[in-house]
Amino acid sequence: MNANEYGRRAWRLLYPILIYFGVYYVIYLIGGIIGMTVSFLGMEQAGAEMDIYVLIERTYQQISSYSLPMSLGAAVIMIPILLLLRRMDRNALPAPVRYENVPAPLYILCGLLGAAACLAINGLLMISRLTTILAPELEEVGNSLYQGQYLFEVLVTGIAMPVVEELLFRGLIQNRLREYTKPGYAIIFSALLFGLYHGNTLQVIYALLIGLLLGYVYEKFHNIAAPIALHCFANIVSVVGSETPLLEKVFSQENEIGLMLMTGICCAAVLLFLYLVNENVNPSQVRNVQEDNRGEL
């Protein structure tokens, strides 16, 4: 394979992510303009001295308060784009592979796996003390994602963002990787990209680990609804844990034995749900009538 082919493949994997970042930063720019305008008018109305540094600080505060609406706006724009790209990929295949539908109750396993994985990974990060060492990063992420608007956080962080990210990383990138390599490598590489996409150290580790689970259930179910269910449940548990004192009581670093016990229980739950998925989910490939007819001819 020549350099041009490698470049084409790399571009095919990366350009959907660049589209997402482009959409988000256009919305971020619009939010910045609105934030600066609101801050300027507020200072002018209050008769405050026009200090550029104060204006920038107030604009940043305005943008931070808009982060959830901006993420929702990016999701609304990106979902139809990603669905279109998925359809184009499917139409480009001479004979798309189809699988039997997995019974709906089995998708509940994906949700339970996501909830358990969220708790288990966060528990392991606390035991490792990374949450303490990287506390400033954790606070920055929390300020961005968790702003006290409970229902809106569930809508954006718990539903909209997982749908977009799964269409992007599993529905497009992992699917395209499977055209070039084995399914296992596709799962690992898509999880690596998913981790790096999140930016800071704690989120990279968390997203990499949960990304492996997301890729696995997608490969087992052959349906994008499976990783979406897992991702939504994981994020909703994260929102609930961040906005209520429940998890602080259950996962307390002051009670090291209790922390290790609860983390062990959650890790055991992850293994149990993985076993149940592995044993009960194995959809058969649907025969392609057109291919059969061509074979007869």
Secondary structure, 3 states (H helix, E strand, C coil): CCHHHHHHHHHHHHHHHHHHHHHHHHHHHHHHHHHHHHHHHHHHHHCCCCCHHHHHHHHHHHHHHCHHHHHHHHHHHHHHHHHHHHHHHHHHCCCCCEECCCCHHHHHHHHHHHHHHHHHHHHHHHHCCHHHHCHHHHHHHHHHHCCCCHHHHHHHHHHHHHHHHHHHHHHHHHHHHHHHCCHHHHHHHHHHHHHHHCCCHHHHHHHHHHHHHHHHHHHHHCCCHHHHHHHHHHHHHHHHHHHCCHHHHHCCCCCHHHHHHHHHHHHHHHHHHHHHHHHHCCCCEECCHHHHHHHHC
